[in-house]
Every structure is written in structure tokens, then in C-alpha cells.
Amino acid sequence: MAEVILSDITMMRDGYCAIALEQVGPDAFRSVRPMPLWGFAWRPPFPHRRGDHVECDLRSRPGTHPPHVEDLQPGELTPTGRKTSEMDLIRCLRQAEFAENLHDLFGADPHTSGGGNAWVMASEATRSICACRYKNLWFQLFHNAAGLRLRAKVGLYSGETVRSLPVVDMEWQRLIQSAFPRGIRAGEIQTTTKEFNRALYPHLRNAMRTYARIGLAREDKTGKCWLMLDSLFPQPQPDWLDRIRYLTGLRQKQAAPEEVLVGDAG
């Protein structure tokens, strides 16, 4: 068993996916994906949060192959009681997998069709998670079978843009659930999306740490691995809710939002 830092917790269809950072040198980390005893997703309730230190088995999962080379032997996550702040976590992420352009994210060129979400071929990608800096960001709220969800258009400093990335970051989904507990009517979603972006603009514009962790879903039947936004920094703060509710016209009171949002200003 070894101690790792949980760096990404994403909401998947069947539960939660967790990625952690293992320190491999004085200023070097690598991403690992602790696996549950059954399947690929940790079933709710998932008691851990980003930045928590846990112990897990660091042996590779049998049959692991690219691009999900980070998969570990199935086991349990044992909390140590230690926690890393958002600022320190970003420093660790910069010392792990990091890219300045789309090709270097996964060692393969992403493909798109009709301006939608991007994918890479599983046979071409060399890993399934990587961090990058973003220059601009635009959100789109939408409905699917699971309820209200979020997609993002991410502009990198390389001048490249990734469109319609599903935001699977657990804390950002908690923000959506807290800001819009009653959902949004279909006819109001475009206007609400505009005001949602307007509400977040000052927080993202003034942020000193604009980083994203982009991951790959498991390959589909055609060999495609779709890109996802696994982690987005800065992480949502409890005091963002008032501005979101005010600008979107949703002023209903929420019970103890601090209990469902990360409030670590780092």
C-alpha cells in the first residue's frame, strides 16, 4: 500500500471515477487510477474529495493497455487524514502529465465531426489523462437522461479550441445541482446559459490558476475514446452561488451550500 493524492473525481453514469497522483521523484508525479473491486466506477456514496490523501495498491491492473495505462489493481481506498490544498494540488499536477497543445495531451491528434465533441483513436493514444492551461472558457447547459449537465468550449494558449467537452468534474456538477435544484425549462436554457457564463466571468477572469485536466472515456465499439473535462480549476466556491442565482433569476434559498461545494480558496 502507498499514499497518493486524489486529483480528479468525476461523475460517471454508474458512479464515480477517481484519479490520483503518485509521487515518483522530488518534483515529479504520475497519474494513477485506483479501481474498485467491481467494474470501473466507485458506487455512491463516495466519501472522498479532491485533495484527500488515501492509501491504495499501486500494482497495475491485469490486462491494462493504452490509453488507460493508469489503471491499478482493484482494491480499497483508505483515508490517511491528510489533505492537499488546491494551490498545492495544481503545483503537483504541473509536475505530472502536462501539455501545451492538443496533440501532446494524449500523443495523438483529436478528431471532430460537425464541430462537436472530440475523440482520439484508442489505438493511437498513449495515456488517458493530462493537464493543460486554458486561455478562455465558455459553458453550455443542457439536458440529458441524467438531468441538467454542463459542457465547455476550452481555448488553449496554443490557439487551439476543444468544443463541447462534457464537464464530469464532481465539484462543478455539484455547483449545477446547487444553483439549479429545480432544473431549467427547455425554453429558458439558452438565456440561462448566457447569464451563467456572465456570473462566472469575473471569477475565471481574475483567477491565477486556470488549469484543466482532460481525460479519455473508455473506447467505444468503433475504437473511439471521447474527450472529457475531468477537472477544472479554479474549483467552484460557495460564494459564487449568490451571483449565479441573481443573474439567472433563480433566487431560491439553498440549505447550507457550503456542505456541497468545495470552499478551499487555496
N, C-alpha and C positions, 0 to 999 in steps of 0.2 A: 504494500500500500504506500502511496505517496501523496503529498499535499499539492493541490492545484487550486487555481483561482477561476471561479466561474465567470466567463467573459461574455457569453451570449446565452440568453434563454428565449426561445421562440415558441409561439403558439402555433401548433400544427393541428391537423384535422383530428388526430387521435390522442392528442395530449401535448406534451412539451418536449422540445429538443434542447439539450444543454451542450454547450461547448466550453472548454476550459483551457487555461494556459498553464503549461508545464515549463518551469524554468530549467533551461539546459546550459546556461552559462551566466557569468556575472551580469551581462547586459543582453541576454538572448532568451527568447521564449519560443515555444512552438504550440500550436493549437492541437488539442486532443478532444475527442468526442466520447465522453463516458456513455455507455449504452445500458439500458435497463435489462432486466433478466428476460423479458419477453418483448419482441418487436423492436421498433425503432424509437418509440415515443414513451416518455415517462408519464404515467397516468396521474390525473389530478386526485387529490391536491398535491401540488409540487411545493415543498416548504422553503426552497432556496431562492435567493435573489442574486442578481448580478453583483459581482464583487465578493461574494462569500467564498471562504476557503473551505474546501472539502478534501477528504481523503478518498482515493479510489485506486483500482487496479490499473496500472499503466501498460499491461500487456496488450498487444494488438489483437483485434477480433479475428478469429479464424475466417479465412476466405476474403479478407479485406483486399480491395483492388481500387485503382484510380477511378473516379476522382476522390472518393470518400476514404482517403488514406488515413484520416484522423481517427477512425472508429477504434474503440477499445473493447477489450473483453467485457462481456456483460457482468454487472455486479451492483453494488450499493454505493451510495454517496453518504459519507459520514462527516457531519459538520465538525470543524475544529474550533469554532467560536471566533475566528479571526475574520477580518473584512478589509478589503482594499477600496479606497475612495475612488470616485470617478476620475479625478485628475491622475492618480497613480495608475489606474487601470488603463487609461489611454496611453500613458508612457509605456506600459508593458506591451500594449497592442502594437505600438510603433516598433518595438523590438522583436515582434513576431513577424508573421507574413504581412507584407506591405507592398502596395503597388501604386504607381503614378499614372497608369493608363489602363484601358480595358483589357488589352491582351495579357498584361502581366498579372492580372487578378488570378487567372487560372491557367496561364500558359497556353491559352487558346483564344482565337478570335470569336467574340459573341456574334450570333446571328439574330436577325429580327424579321418579322413579317408584318407588313402593314402598319408599321410604327408602334406596335405593341411591345409586350414584354420580350426580353432577350433570352436566348438559351445558348449553351455550348454543347457540343457533342461529347458524350461521356468518354468516347474512345480517344479524344484529343486533350482533355483537361488533365492536369497533373495534381490538383488539390481541389477542395470544395469550400474553402473559407479564406477570405483575405480582407484586409483593411485598406482604406484609401481616404484621402481628404476630398471633401466636396466644396465647390465654389458657390453653387446655388441649388435650391431645392424647392419643389412645388408639389403639394399634396393633392390627391383626388379622393374624396369619399365615395364609396359605392356600396351597394347591397349585394350579398350573395346568400347562399343557403344557410351560412353560419351567422348571418346578421350584418351589421354595419362594419365595414372594413376600410382599410386605408391602402392606397398605392402612392408611389412617389416617382417624380421625374428628377433625376440626380445629375447635375452638371459637374464634371470633374475639372481640375485645373489643367488637364491636358487639352481641354476644349471639347472633349467627347461627352456625350449625354446618353444616359440609360433611362428609357421611358417605361412607365407603368410597372415599376417594381413593387410586388406585394410586400407591404411592411408587416413582417411577422414578429418583430420585436415585442416581447411581452409587455414592457412598460408603456410603449406607445399604444398598444391595444387597450391597456387599462385606461389610458387617457381618453380614448374614444368612448369607452364604456361609461366613464365618469362624466364626460362632457355631454353625452347624448344618451342618457339612460332610457329614454322613451323612443329612441331611434329618430329617423328623419323621413318625412314623406317624400315619395319619389319626385314629386313636382318641385320640391324645395332643395334638392340635394346640390344642384349647381350653385345656387346662391349661397347656401350654407358652406359649401367648399370654398368659395371665394372669401367669405368672411373668416373662415377657419384659417386660411393662409394669412390673411391680414392680421389676425390675432397673434399668430406665431412669429410674424416677420421680425418684430423688434428683438425677440429672444434669440432667434437664429442669426440675425444680422450682427448683434453685439457679442455673440459667442466667440470665445477664444479657441474653442476646441471643436471644430466642425469635422467630425470623422464619421465614417460609415463602415460597417462590416457587411460585406456582401457574400452570400452563401449560395450553394447549389442544392436544389432539390434532388431527390433520388431520380435516377434516369427513368423515363417513361418507356413505353413499348417501342418507340421509334429511336431510342438511344439518346434522346434529348434530356439535358439537365437544365431546368429553368432557374434563372437568377432570382434571388430573394434578398430583401433588405433585412438582415438578421439583427443588426444593432445600429442604432442611430444616436449619435452624440451631438449636442448635449441631450441628456436624458430628460424626460418631462419633469417639471417641478409642480408642486401643489398650487403655487400662486398663479400659474398660467390659466387655471380654470375660470377665474372670475372674468378675465378679458375675453376668453373664448365664449362664455355664456352671454356676456354683454353684447359682443359684436354679432353673434349669431341669433340673438333674440331669445335664447333659451336661458332664462334666469331662475329656473327651479333650483331650490336648495338641495345640496347633497349632504349626506351624513358622513362626517369625518373623512373628507377626501384624502387626508394625509395617510390614511391606512391603506390606500390602494395605489398611491403614486410614490415613486422614488423622490425623496426630498433632499438628496445629498448634493449640495452645490459644489462639492469638491474643492 
